[in-house]
Amino acid sequence: MSQSINVTVWNEYRHEKASEKVASVYPQGMHTAIAEGLEITGQIRTATLDEPEHGLTEEVLNDTDVLIWWGHMAHGDVQDDIVERVYNRVLKGMGLIVLHSGHFSKIFKKLMGSSCDLKWREADEKERIWVVNPGHPIAEGIGEYIELPKEEMYGEHFDIPQPDELVLVSWFEGGEVFRSGCCYTRGAGKVFYFRPGHETYPTYFNPQVRKVISNAVKWAAPVNREYPKYGNAQPLETIKEKN
């Protein structure tokens, strides 16, 4: 029986409103395309930046097993208290999937503790995303590589901590490589960064890209156990008095 997972897909939803080119690719917004591509059992909702509390109320987050995050042009508009709210939910077990330019989001930088900076170029170049950890659950159903005919280039060095597990590595037509599928654990929560998804390309309609995101949601779903207790603790055994 498939595990039921509640997913919230979060998107700025600014590019689609400001650019006819982006709107022609994602007329219902990137969040809608990502949500429609999820192959999971459970509730799927979307939330966007300009909703009250960015659509990420306490109620929504408490009912979210995995949060998917896409952001780019308005990282600074995300309220710090909402970032802290998401951060605390991740530490307590909510999964987080960060997509493409979400590498520069406040929440990803806070979780990574680094600048998360990188090289980039927009030149309509081919990207080949190689599976370098074929036994990992996120790579299930994916061939040796995913080939995207046009994408934005991200290049090393990518200023992130060493991933707990590296699943995917990209090669670009211009010669660069990039760590494109990175797994982390933060507290009780699991975090996956997945590189492709520039707003002017139909990347989130690609079946293999959708498969990776679906696999990542299943991998990042919370483990069913009590949250650890912190602070002062009583001894489990009798402690003998010391002379």
C-alpha positions in Angstrom: 0.0 0.0 0.0 1.4 3.4 -1.0 2.2 5.9 1.8 -0.1 8.9 1.9 2.0 12.1 1.7 0.6 15.6 2.0 2.6 17.9 -0.3 2.7 21.7 -0.6 4.2 23.2 -3.8 5.4 26.7 -3.1 6.3 29.2 -5.9 6.9 32.9 -6.1 4.5 33.1 -9.1 6.1 36.4 -10.1 7.9 35.5 -13.4 4.7 34.1 -14.9 2.9 37.4 -14.2 5.7 39.7 -15.4 6.9 37.8 -18.5 4.8 36.8 -21.5 7.5 34.3 -22.4 7.3 32.6 -19.1 3.5 32.7 -19.1 3.5 31.0 -22.5 5.5 28.1 -21.0 3.7 27.9 -17.7 0.2 29.6 -18.2 -1.0 28.2 -14.9 2.3 28.9 -13.1 5.2 26.6 -12.4 3.7 25.5 -9.2 0.7 24.0 -11.1 3.0 22.2 -13.5 5.1 20.7 -10.7 2.0 19.7 -8.7 0.4 18.0 -11.7 3.6 16.0 -12.3 3.7 14.4 -8.9 3.1 10.7 -8.8 2.1 10.3 -5.2 -0.8 9.2 -3.0 -2.0 12.0 -0.8 -3.1 15.6 -0.7 -1.3 18.1 -3.0 -1.8 21.8 -2.5 -0.1 24.9 -3.9 0.9 28.2 -2.2 2.4 31.4 -3.6 4.4 34.4 -2.4 1.6 37.0 -2.6 -0.9 35.0 -0.6 -1.4 36.0 3.1 1.6 34.6 5.1 2.9 33.5 1.6 0.3 30.7 1.8 2.5 29.0 4.5 0.3 29.4 7.6 0.9 27.4 10.7 -2.1 25.3 9.8 -0.8 24.6 6.2 2.7 23.7 7.3 1.5 21.5 10.2 -0.5 19.6 7.6 2.5 19.4 5.1 4.7 16.3 5.0 6.9 17.6 2.2 7.3 21.2 1.0 8.6 21.9 -2.6 10.2 25.4 -3.0 10.8 27.4 -6.2 12.0 31.0 -6.0 14.1 33.4 -7.9 13.4 37.1 -8.4 11.9 37.8 -4.9 13.9 35.9 -2.4 14.1 39.1 -0.3 10.3 39.5 -0.2 10.0 36.3 1.8 9.3 37.3 5.4 11.9 36.2 8.0 9.2 34.9 10.4 7.9 32.6 7.7 11.4 31.4 6.9 11.8 30.6 10.6 8.5 28.8 10.6 9.5 26.6 7.7 13.0 26.0 9.2 11.5 24.8 12.5 9.1 22.5 10.6 12.0 21.0 8.7 13.9 20.4 12.0 10.9 18.6 13.3 10.6 16.3 10.3 9.0 18.0 7.4 10.8 17.2 4.1 12.0 20.1 1.9 12.7 19.9 -1.9 14.5 23.0 -3.2 14.4 23.5 -6.9 16.7 25.4 -9.3 17.1 29.0 -8.3 15.7 28.2 -4.8 19.4 27.6 -4.0 19.5 31.3 -3.1 16.4 31.3 -1.0 16.5 32.4 2.6 15.4 29.0 3.8 18.0 27.0 1.8 20.8 29.3 2.9 19.7 29.1 6.5 19.7 25.3 6.4 23.0 25.1 4.6 24.8 27.7 6.6 26.8 28.9 3.5 26.4 31.4 0.6 25.0 28.8 -1.8 26.5 30.8 -4.6 27.5 29.4 -8.0 28.4 30.2 -11.6 25.5 30.6 -14.1 24.8 31.4 -17.8 21.7 31.6 -20.0 22.7 30.3 -23.5 20.0 27.7 -24.4 22.5 25.0 -24.0 22.1 21.2 -23.6 22.2 19.8 -20.1 22.9 16.1 -19.4 22.1 15.1 -15.8 24.0 11.9 -14.9 22.8 9.5 -12.2 25.9 8.9 -10.0 24.2 7.0 -7.2 22.0 4.4 -9.1 20.9 2.6 -5.9 19.4 5.7 -4.3 15.6 5.8 -4.1 15.5 9.2 -5.8 17.1 7.6 -8.9 14.4 4.9 -9.1 13.0 4.6 -12.7 15.6 7.0 -14.1 18.0 5.8 -16.8 21.8 6.6 -16.9 21.0 10.2 -17.5 18.4 12.8 -18.2 19.0 15.0 -21.3 17.4 18.5 -21.5 17.8 20.2 -24.9 17.9 23.7 -23.4 18.5 24.9 -19.9 20.3 27.6 -17.9 23.8 26.6 -16.9 24.8 26.3 -13.2 28.5 25.6 -12.7 30.9 24.7 -9.9 32.0 25.8 -7.5 28.6 25.5 -5.8 29.1 26.9 -2.2 27.2 24.3 -0.2 28.2 21.8 2.5 29.3 18.4 1.3 26.1 16.5 0.6 25.2 13.6 2.8 24.5 11.8 -0.5 25.1 13.0 -4.1 22.6 11.4 -6.5 22.9 13.5 -9.7 25.6 15.5 -11.5 25.1 17.8 -14.5 27.2 18.4 -17.5 26.6 21.4 -19.8 27.3 22.0 -23.5 29.7 24.8 -22.5 31.8 22.4 -20.5 30.8 23.0 -16.9 29.7 20.4 -14.4 27.5 20.8 -11.3 26.2 18.8 -8.3 22.6 18.7 -9.3 21.0 16.3 -6.8 22.1 16.8 -3.2 20.6 15.1 -0.1 20.9 16.4 3.5 19.5 15.7 6.9 18.7 18.7 9.2 17.3 17.7 12.5 14.6 15.2 11.9 13.9 16.5 8.4 15.4 15.6 5.0 16.3 18.1 2.3 16.9 17.5 -1.4 18.3 20.1 -3.8 17.5 19.5 -7.5 19.0 21.8 -10.1 17.0 22.0 -13.3 14.0 24.3 -13.8 14.7 27.7 -15.3 11.5 29.6 -15.8 11.8 30.1 -19.6 12.1 26.3 -20.4 9.4 23.6 -20.1 11.6 21.5 -17.8 8.8 20.7 -15.3 6.9 18.9 -18.1 9.8 16.5 -18.7 8.6 13.0 -17.5 12.0 12.1 -16.0 12.3 15.5 -14.2 8.9 14.9 -12.8 9.9 11.4 -11.8 12.9 12.6 -9.8 10.7 15.2 -8.0 8.1 12.5 -7.2 10.9 10.1 -5.9 12.4 12.9 -3.8 9.0 13.6 -2.2 8.7 9.9 -1.2 12.3 9.9 0.1 11.9 13.1 2.1 8.5 12.2 3.7 8.8 12.2 7.5 9.6 9.1 9.5 6.7 8.2 11.9 8.3 8.5 15.3 8.2 10.8 18.3 10.3 14.0 18.1 13.4 13.8 20.4 13.2 15.5 23.8 15.9 18.1 24.5 17.0 19.9 27.7 17.6 18.8 31.2 17.0 15.0 31.5 16.5 12.7 34.5 18.9 9.7 34.6 17.6 6.3 33.4 19.8 4.5 35.9 20.5 5.2 39.6 23.6 7.3 39.9 25.7 6.3 42.9 26.8 9.1 45.2 30.4 10.0 44.8 32.5 10.4 47.9 
